[in-house]
Amino acid sequence: MDAFNLLKADHRKVEELFEQLESASGQSKMRVFEQIKTELELHTHIEETIFYPALERPKQTHDLTLEAYEEHDVVKKLLQELSRARNVSDEWEAKAKVLQENVEHHVEEEEGELFPKASAALSEDQIETLGEQMESEKERKQRSGSKSSKKSSKKSAAKTKSASTAQKRVPATKKSASKSGSKSSGSKRSRSKKSAKKSRR
């Protein structure tokens, strides 16, 4: 797997998702954003752990690689801010547009400057090896991500179950408390009656 082709395929996928985001509305917009977030997190992860470290050493790619790290940081911050929202607002829309513009600029710089310089700096074998490493790491992250999402859905289901059983128990405890309360008040009444009889005697 060619490293550049793999990353370019990721870029095209994210571009398509941003187009979907523009035409979507309401909660469907939030769902498309979640897909964008997942794709970008995966993409930045494989670039930062495998691709960029290989490009930091050569002089012709060193500065561009450091710049790419910084651009990733901006994208990550925007993703965090956008993911905090529950609903789409005008402010959210504006921030999403800024994210799109940042990603587009980053892609343009990578494909227009970094990739050509990297292909000159690296051998064909290195480019192929990097591609294979990134592909396998991407698959590994996707697998672990799906496992964790299954676990979290199981946990949330267990929480709702325990919450519903706790709610069922509450009226029972209230009943028992009211029973014990009526018993104690009854015993108090009988005591007061007895003391009244004694005083009459």
C-alpha positions in Angstrom: 0.0 0.0 0.0 1.4 3.4 -1.1 1.5 5.8 1.8 0.5 8.8 -0.3 -2.5 7.0 -1.9 -3.7 5.8 1.6 -3.6 9.4 3.0 -5.2 10.8 -0.2 -8.1 8.3 0.1 -8.6 9.6 3.7 -8.6 13.2 2.4 -11.3 12.4 -0.2 -13.5 10.7 2.3 -13.4 13.6 4.7 -14.1 16.0 1.8 -17.2 14.0 1.0 -18.3 14.1 4.6 -17.9 17.9 4.8 -20.1 18.2 1.7 -22.7 16.1 3.5 -22.4 18.3 6.6 -23.3 21.4 4.5 -26.5 19.9 3.2 -27.6 18.1 6.4 -29.6 19.7 9.2 -30.5 19.2 12.9 -29.4 15.9 14.4 -28.4 14.4 11.1 -25.8 17.2 10.9 -24.5 16.1 14.3 -24.3 12.5 13.1 -22.3 13.5 10.0 -20.0 15.6 12.3 -19.4 12.5 14.5 -18.2 10.6 11.3 -15.9 13.5 10.4 -14.5 13.5 13.9 -13.8 9.7 13.8 -12.2 9.9 10.4 -10.0 12.9 11.3 -8.9 11.4 14.6 -7.9 8.2 12.9 -6.1 10.1 10.1 -4.2 12.4 12.5 -3.2 9.4 14.7 -1.6 7.4 11.9 0.2 10.5 10.5 1.6 11.5 13.8 2.7 8.1 15.0 4.0 6.7 11.7 4.2 9.1 8.7 5.4 12.4 10.3 8.2 10.8 12.3 9.7 9.4 9.1 9.6 12.9 7.5 11.1 14.8 10.4 14.7 13.7 9.6 15.1 14.7 6.0 15.9 18.4 5.6 13.5 19.0 2.7 10.5 17.8 4.7 11.5 18.8 8.3 9.9 22.3 8.4 6.7 21.2 6.6 6.3 18.3 9.0 6.6 20.5 12.1 4.0 22.9 10.6 1.7 19.9 9.9 1.9 18.9 13.6 0.8 22.5 14.6 -2.1 22.4 12.1 -3.2 19.1 13.6 -3.4 20.7 17.0 -5.7 23.4 15.7 -8.0 20.8 14.2 -8.0 18.7 17.4 -9.0 21.8 19.5 -11.9 22.6 17.1 -13.1 19.0 17.2 -13.2 19.1 21.0 -15.1 22.3 21.1 -17.6 21.2 18.4 -18.2 17.8 20.1 -19.2 19.5 23.4 -22.4 20.8 21.7 -25.7 18.8 21.9 -27.5 20.8 19.2 -26.5 22.8 16.1 -26.4 26.6 16.6 -25.2 29.5 14.5 -22.0 29.5 16.6 -21.5 25.8 16.0 -22.1 26.2 12.3 -19.4 28.9 12.1 -16.9 26.8 14.0 -17.6 23.8 11.8 -16.9 26.0 8.8 -13.6 27.1 10.4 -12.7 23.4 10.9 -13.5 22.6 7.3 -11.3 25.5 6.1 -8.4 24.4 8.3 -8.7 20.8 7.1 -8.8 21.9 3.4 -5.8 24.1 3.9 -3.9 21.3 5.6 -4.8 18.8 2.8 -3.7 21.3 0.1 -0.4 21.9 1.8 0.2 18.2 2.3 -0.7 17.1 -1.2 0.9 20.1 -2.9 4.1 20.5 -1.0 4.8 17.8 1.6 4.0 14.7 -0.5 6.1 15.6 -3.5 9.1 16.5 -1.2 8.5 13.3 0.8 8.4 11.1 -2.3 11.8 12.6 -3.3 13.3 12.1 0.2 12.0 8.5 0.7 12.7 5.4 -1.3 9.8 3.4 -2.9 10.3 0.7 -0.3 10.0 3.2 2.6 6.8 4.7 1.1 5.3 1.2 0.7 6.3 0.1 4.2 4.9 3.3 5.7 1.6 2.7 3.9 1.4 -0.9 5.2 2.2 0.3 8.8 -0.4 3.0 8.6 -3.1 0.7 7.1 -2.6 -1.9 9.9 -2.5 0.7 12.6 -5.8 2.2 11.3 -7.4 -1.2 11.3 -6.2 -1.9 14.8 -7.6 1.4 16.1 -11.0 0.8 14.3 -11.2 -2.6 15.9 -10.4 -1.3 19.4 -12.8 1.6 18.9 -15.7 -0.7 18.0 -15.0 -2.9 21.0 -14.9 0.1 23.4 -18.2 1.5 21.9 -19.8 -1.9 22.5 -18.6 -1.9 26.1 -19.9 1.6 26.7 -23.3 0.7 25.3 -23.4 -2.4 27.5 -22.5 -0.2 30.5 -25.2 2.3 29.7 -27.7 -0.5 29.4 -26.7 -1.9 32.7 -27.0 1.6 34.3 -30.5 2.0 33.0 -31.5 -1.4 34.3 -30.1 -0.7 37.8 -31.8 2.7 37.8 -35.2 1.1 36.9 -34.8 -1.6 39.6 -33.9 1.1 42.1 -37.0 3.1 41.2 -39.1 0.0 41.6 -37.6 -0.6 45.1 -38.3 3.0 46.3 -42.2 2.7 46.7 -41.7 -0.6 48.6 -39.4 1.1 51.1 -41.9 4.0 51.4 -44.6 1.5 52.2 -42.6 -0.3 54.8 -41.7 3.0 56.3 -45.3 4.1 56.4 -46.3 0.8 58.0 -43.6 1.0 60.7 -44.7 4.7 61.2 -48.3 3.7 61.7 -47.3 0.9 64.0 -45.3 3.2 66.1 -48.0 5.8 66.2 -50.5 3.0 67.2 -48.3 1.9 70.0 -48.0 5.5 71.2 -51.8 5.9 71.2 -52.2 2.7 73.2 -49.6 3.9 75.7 -51.4 7.3 76.1 -54.7 5.5 76.7 -53.2 3.3 79.4 -51.6 6.3 81.2 -55.0 8.1 81.0 -56.7 5.1 82.7 -54.1 5.1 85.4 -54.6 8.8 86.1 -58.4 8.3 86.4 -57.9 5.6 89.0 
